[in-house]
């Protein structure tokens, strides 16, 4: 599956369900992330909450280039003060383990890319299972 992953690693750990947010410490615990999967098959916004291993996903309509520009600007506008690192990773085939390892090695991250039911791919900050455990408030 071809696509681009805009990965923002946040300097916090949080729980959406418990409305808790703490600064990331140098203790090896995983961070929250904000990710955008942009592919010809669809575009997705993915937000992970590290404390509960919670994940919120939202399909986004539009052209990849337009969404990428809006996502990058939106990340900085809404999360700029807590973004620790941001990477744009291009995949020819995100199911190719060799390619995944090469892309993540280049940015010094563990190659923990998960493909969710062929719809989108996202990076997991640790080896835990991420699943939707709360619903975003509107």
LINWO-V578219 format. One record per backbone hydrogen bond with DSSP energy under -0.5 kcal/mol. NH is the residue of the N-H (numbers start at 1). CO is the residue of the C=O. E is the energy in kcal/mol with one decimal. If there is no record, write none. Layout:
# LINWO-V578219
nh=NH co=CO e=E
nh=NH co=CO e=E
This chain:
# LINWO-V578219
nh=3 co=91 e=-2.1
nh=4 co=38 e=-2.5
nh=5 co=89 e=-2.9
nh=6 co=4 e=-0.5
nh=6 co=36 e=-2.6
nh=7 co=5 e=-0.8
nh=7 co=87 e=-3.2
nh=8 co=6 e=-0.6
nh=8 co=34 e=-2.8
nh=9 co=7 e=-0.6
nh=9 co=85 e=-2.7
nh=10 co=8 e=-0.6
nh=10 co=32 e=-2.3
nh=11 co=82 e=-3.4
nh=13 co=22 e=-2.4
nh=15 co=20 e=-2.5
nh=19 co=15 e=-0.7
nh=19 co=16 e=-0.6
nh=20 co=15 e=-1.9
nh=22 co=13 e=-2.8
nh=24 co=11 e=-2.6
nh=27 co=25 e=-1.2
nh=32 co=12 e=-2.6
nh=33 co=48 e=-1.3
nh=34 co=8 e=-2.4
nh=35 co=46 e=-3.6
nh=36 co=6 e=-2.0
nh=37 co=44 e=-2.2
nh=38 co=4 e=-2.9
nh=38 co=36 e=-0.6
nh=39 co=37 e=-0.5
nh=39 co=42 e=-1.2
nh=42 co=39 e=-1.7
nh=43 co=60 e=-0.7
nh=44 co=37 e=-2.7
nh=45 co=58 e=-2.8
nh=46 co=35 e=-3.4
nh=47 co=56 e=-2.6
nh=48 co=33 e=-2.0
nh=49 co=54 e=-2.6
nh=50 co=48 e=-0.5
nh=51 co=14 e=-1.7
nh=52 co=14 e=-0.7
nh=53 co=49 e=-1.1
nh=54 co=49 e=-1.8
nh=55 co=131 e=-0.7
nh=56 co=47 e=-2.6
nh=58 co=45 e=-2.0
nh=60 co=43 e=-3.0
nh=67 co=63 e=-2.8
nh=68 co=64 e=-2.9
nh=69 co=65 e=-2.0
nh=70 co=66 e=-2.4
nh=71 co=67 e=-3.3
nh=72 co=68 e=-2.5
nh=73 co=69 e=-2.2
nh=74 co=70 e=-2.9
nh=75 co=71 e=-2.8
nh=76 co=72 e=-1.8
nh=77 co=73 e=-2.4
nh=78 co=74 e=-2.9
nh=79 co=75 e=-2.7
nh=80 co=76 e=-1.2
nh=82 co=79 e=-2.4
nh=83 co=79 e=-1.0
nh=84 co=9 e=-2.8
nh=84 co=82 e=-0.6
nh=85 co=9 e=-1.7
nh=87 co=7 e=-2.6
nh=89 co=5 e=-2.8
nh=89 co=87 e=-0.6
nh=91 co=3 e=-3.1
nh=94 co=1 e=-2.9
nh=96 co=93 e=-1.9
nh=97 co=95 e=-0.8
nh=100 co=96 e=-2.6
nh=101 co=97 e=-2.7
nh=102 co=98 e=-2.2
nh=103 co=99 e=-2.8
nh=104 co=100 e=-2.3
nh=105 co=101 e=-2.4
nh=106 co=102 e=-1.8
nh=107 co=103 e=-0.5
nh=107 co=104 e=-0.7
nh=108 co=105 e=-1.4
nh=109 co=104 e=-2.7
nh=112 co=110 e=-2.2
nh=113 co=111 e=-0.9
nh=114 co=112 e=-0.5
nh=114 co=122 e=-3.1
nh=116 co=114 e=-0.6
nh=116 co=120 e=-3.0
nh=117 co=115 e=-0.9
nh=119 co=116 e=-2.7
nh=120 co=116 e=-0.9
nh=122 co=114 e=-2.3
nh=124 co=112 e=-2.9
nh=125 co=123 e=-0.5
nh=130 co=128 e=-0.5
nh=131 co=53 e=-2.0
